[in-house]
Structures are given as C-alpha cells and as structure tokens.
Amino acid sequence: MEPHEFVASPSWIQFFAERDNPMKDNHEDALWYWSKEAENAPYMPTFQVRDTESSHGRYAAQTKFIRGIDLVRFHGHACDGLFRGMYAMSQALGVLFPDGIIDRTNLRFLSRNSSCLGDVGAYLTGGRVRFGTQDVRNRPGVWYIVQNMSTGQTVEVVEGEGFFPKGIMDLESRISTLTESEKIQAVSQLKQMQDDWLRMHLFPYRPDDHYPVREIPFTWEAVPYENKGTRTDILYKNVPMGGE
C-alpha cells in the first residue's frame, strides 16, 4: 500500500452509508412530491430508452424505463412545465423511434431556456450543452426540436395555442413585481392554479390532443460553448462483443 492510501473496510463503508443516509431506517421516501392525480393519469407517458453499459461503450443489451416520477426526482419538483415538457417530448420521440425504444446516444435538441423543458429534454434525449447536443432559443412557449444525429431526421413539437391559460402566465410574470407580503399569497395561489390545471386539463387527455408534432428540414448549428467535451461511451458504443 502506498503511504497515506486509505482503503475502506466493510465496517467503514457501512458507517458512512448510515451516516449519510437520513432514511437509513426506511429506504423508501413518502413520495410527497408525487400526487395521486399524476399517478393515476391515464396517458402519463413512459419512455423506454437504450443507453451504453460503461464509460467506454458498448451499447447495453437491455433497455430501461423512465417514468414521470423519475423526471420529478431529477428536476426537483412536479410542476406544470415538467409535465407539459414530458407530454410534448413523448410526441417527438414517438416519431423518431416508432419501435418505442429511444436511443439516448444519438439525439440532440433545442428548447426554450426553461429549467423544466431543458431538464426533460436532457434526461430523455441525453442531450447536454457541454457535449454540443443541447441548445436554447429565445422563443416563447412549450416546444422542442429534436434531431436524430445519425439520420438527420428532425421533428418539431409545439403545444397547442391557447391550451395553457393566460391567467396562470400573467401571475407567473407578476410575482417578481409584488411586495414580499404579497408574494406569500401569490406563490400559494399560483401553485394551486397550476395543480388544478394539470388535474383538469392535462392529465385526462392524450399527448397528441394538445402537442402536435411534424417532421421539418433542419440544419443543426454548432452550440456556442467553448468547453465542449466528447462522450467516450458514445465513441465506442458499436465495438463488437468479445474479449471476455
């Protein structure tokens, strides 16, 4: 062993695991962030994805499933923007992958610079700014442009005009102008309005009812980010099996 090298014994591993895990007596959380309305939504999309199996490839032989609750855990909360993005992205990916298996090694996308839409797009496509496969445009609304990098096939999905209520958008834009005491009521009111809209207007309907998708001609522009890197797992994803 080299000087100062630390090798964790099983007892130390257990100690750190218990110390750093506030749920050590119950490894399931209470799912306070996932509503029964979302759980029971009849058309909530589920995404079957294909990835690589290690840092240097290859394609994994099996797929995995991503559900709404996974996106909530990644994003941090269940908001209207997250669900709207999820419904919209299900439409785009359904066209690009008619067999239902989404190749997350082979996609890039554009969206509005929204934390909700950006997180949904990144999680479901694998696109990242730092790899030149995610970018934003100053265009309002819920929309995505998603491209298959191998074939160039590109689709655009846009939320139907007028589907999301103006009253919610107005309150969202006004909150920053309110006094601190006014914000207390406004933030609570806004969340209730968003939750009510999800329950009554989004969850009961199919994604294709409000998120039309179409193929478009599209030339991807290089992402203006100087520190872009390369995903080595994608570089070697097609290396044949062998060598075990």
C-alpha positions in Angstrom: 0.0 0.0 0.0 1.3 3.5 -0.9 1.8 6.0 2.0 -1.4 7.8 3.1 -3.5 5.5 0.9 -6.8 4.7 2.5 -8.7 1.5 1.9 -12.2 1.4 3.2 -13.1 -1.6 5.2 -16.6 -3.0 5.1 -17.3 -1.6 8.6 -16.2 1.9 7.4 -18.4 1.6 4.3 -21.4 0.7 6.4 -20.6 3.6 8.8 -20.5 6.2 6.0 -23.6 4.7 4.3 -25.6 5.0 7.5 -24.2 8.4 8.5 -25.0 10.0 5.1 -28.4 8.4 4.6 -31.2 10.2 6.6 -33.6 7.4 5.5 -31.4 4.6 6.9 -34.3 3.1 8.8 -36.7 3.4 5.8 -35.2 3.5 2.4 -38.4 4.5 0.8 -39.4 8.1 1.0 -43.0 9.3 1.5 -43.5 10.3 -2.2 -44.8 13.7 -1.0 -43.7 15.1 -4.3 -45.8 12.7 -6.5 -49.5 13.3 -6.5 -52.3 10.7 -6.8 -53.5 12.7 -9.8 -50.2 12.2 -11.6 -50.0 8.5 -10.5 -53.5 7.9 -11.9 -53.2 10.0 -15.1 -54.4 7.6 -17.8 -52.0 8.9 -20.5 -48.9 9.7 -18.5 -46.0 8.8 -20.9 -43.5 6.1 -20.1 -40.2 6.1 -22.0 -38.2 3.0 -22.9 -34.6 4.0 -23.5 -31.4 2.4 -24.8 -28.0 3.5 -23.4 -24.5 2.3 -23.1 -23.2 -0.1 -20.4 -20.0 1.7 -19.3 -17.8 4.8 -19.7 -16.3 3.5 -23.0 -19.3 1.8 -24.5 -20.8 -0.6 -25.6 -24.5 -0.4 -26.3 -26.3 -2.0 -23.5 -28.1 -5.2 -24.4 -31.1 -4.3 -22.4 -33.3 -1.2 -22.1 -34.7 0.7 -19.1 -37.9 2.5 -18.5 -38.3 6.1 -17.4 -41.5 7.3 -15.7 -42.8 10.6 -14.6 -41.6 10.2 -11.1 -38.1 9.7 -12.3 -38.2 13.1 -14.0 -39.6 14.7 -10.9 -36.7 13.3 -8.8 -34.2 14.6 -11.4 -35.8 18.1 -11.8 -36.7 18.6 -8.2 -40.4 19.2 -8.2 -43.6 18.3 -10.1 -44.7 21.4 -11.9 -46.8 22.1 -15.0 -43.7 22.8 -17.1 -42.2 19.4 -16.3 -45.4 17.6 -17.3 -46.0 19.7 -20.4 -42.5 19.0 -21.5 -42.9 15.3 -20.8 -46.1 15.1 -22.9 -44.5 17.1 -25.7 -41.3 15.1 -25.8 -43.3 11.8 -25.9 -44.7 13.0 -29.2 -41.4 13.9 -30.7 -39.7 10.7 -29.6 -42.6 8.6 -30.8 -42.0 9.8 -34.4 -38.2 9.4 -34.2 -38.4 5.9 -32.7 -41.6 4.2 -33.9 -40.4 0.9 -32.4 -40.7 2.6 -29.0 -37.0 2.3 -28.0 -35.3 5.7 -27.6 -31.6 5.7 -28.4 -30.2 8.3 -25.9 -26.8 8.1 -27.5 -28.0 9.6 -30.8 -30.1 12.7 -30.1 -29.8 16.4 -29.8 -32.5 19.0 -29.1 -33.5 22.6 -28.8 -36.0 24.2 -26.4 -36.8 27.5 -24.8 -34.4 28.3 -22.0 -36.7 26.9 -19.3 -35.3 24.8 -16.4 -38.3 22.5 -16.8 -38.2 22.0 -20.5 -34.4 21.8 -20.5 -34.3 19.1 -17.8 -37.0 17.0 -19.5 -35.1 17.2 -22.8 -31.7 16.4 -21.3 -33.0 13.5 -19.3 -35.0 11.9 -22.1 -32.6 12.5 -25.0 -29.2 12.5 -23.4 -28.5 15.9 -24.9 -26.2 18.2 -23.0 -24.8 21.7 -23.7 -21.3 20.5 -22.7 -21.4 17.9 -25.5 -22.9 20.2 -28.1 -26.2 18.3 -28.2 -28.5 20.8 -26.3 -29.2 24.4 -27.1 -31.8 27.0 -26.4 -33.7 29.7 -28.4 -35.5 32.8 -27.3 -38.9 31.6 -28.4 -41.8 31.5 -26.1 -44.0 28.5 -25.2 -43.6 24.8 -24.8 -41.8 23.4 -27.8 -38.9 21.1 -28.8 -36.9 20.5 -31.9 -35.3 17.0 -31.7 -32.9 15.5 -34.2 -31.6 12.0 -34.8 -27.9 12.7 -35.3 -27.3 9.7 -37.5 -30.1 10.2 -40.0 -30.7 13.9 -39.7 -34.4 13.2 -39.2 -35.8 16.2 -37.2 -39.2 16.8 -35.6 -40.8 19.8 -34.0 -43.5 19.6 -31.4 -45.4 22.6 -30.2 -48.0 23.0 -27.5 -51.4 24.0 -29.0 -52.0 27.7 -28.9 -54.2 28.8 -26.0 -54.0 25.4 -24.2 -52.2 26.8 -21.2 -54.3 29.6 -19.6 -53.3 33.2 -19.8 -54.3 33.8 -16.2 -51.5 31.5 -14.9 -48.9 33.0 -17.2 -49.9 36.5 -16.1 -49.5 35.6 -12.4 -46.2 33.9 -13.1 -44.9 37.1 -14.7 -46.2 39.4 -12.0 -44.7 37.7 -9.0 -41.4 39.4 -9.3 -43.1 42.8 -9.1 -45.0 42.1 -5.8 -44.1 43.0 -2.3 -42.7 40.3 0.0 -46.1 40.1 1.8 -48.0 39.9 -1.5 -45.7 37.1 -2.7 -46.8 34.9 0.2 -50.4 34.7 -1.1 -49.4 34.8 -4.8 -47.0 31.8 -4.6 -49.6 29.7 -2.9 -52.3 30.8 -5.3 -50.1 30.1 -8.3 -49.2 26.5 -7.2 -52.9 25.8 -6.7 -53.8 27.2 -10.1 -51.1 25.1 -11.7 -52.1 21.9 -9.9 -55.8 22.4 -10.8 -54.9 22.9 -14.5 -52.9 19.7 -14.5 -55.7 17.8 -12.9 -58.5 19.1 -15.1 -56.8 19.9 -18.4 -53.6 17.9 -19.0 -53.8 14.6 -17.2 -57.2 13.5 -18.6 -56.0 13.8 -22.2 -53.7 12.1 -24.6 -50.4 13.9 -25.5 -51.5 14.1 -29.2 -54.6 16.0 -28.2 -52.5 19.1 -27.4 -49.0 18.5 -28.7 -48.9 18.2 -32.5 -45.6 17.0 -34.0 -44.3 17.3 -37.5 -41.1 16.5 -39.4 -39.1 19.5 -40.5 -36.0 20.2 -42.6 -33.4 21.4 -40.1 -29.6 22.1 -40.0 -28.1 21.9 -36.6 -26.0 24.9 -35.7 -22.9 24.4 -33.5 -23.5 25.2 -29.8 -21.6 28.3 -28.9 -19.9 26.8 -25.8 -16.1 26.8 -25.7 -15.6 23.9 -23.3 -17.4 21.2 -25.1 -16.2 17.6 -24.5 -16.7 14.2 -26.0 -18.7 11.3 -24.6 -16.4 8.3 -24.7 -19.2 5.9 -24.2 -20.7 7.0 -27.5 -17.4 6.8 -29.3 -17.2 3.1 -28.6 -20.8 2.1 -28.5 -20.6 0.0 -31.6 -17.5 -2.0 -30.6 -18.4 -5.7 -31.2 -18.7 -8.0 -28.2 -15.7 -10.2 -27.3 -12.6 -10.3 -25.2 -14.2 -11.5 -22.0 
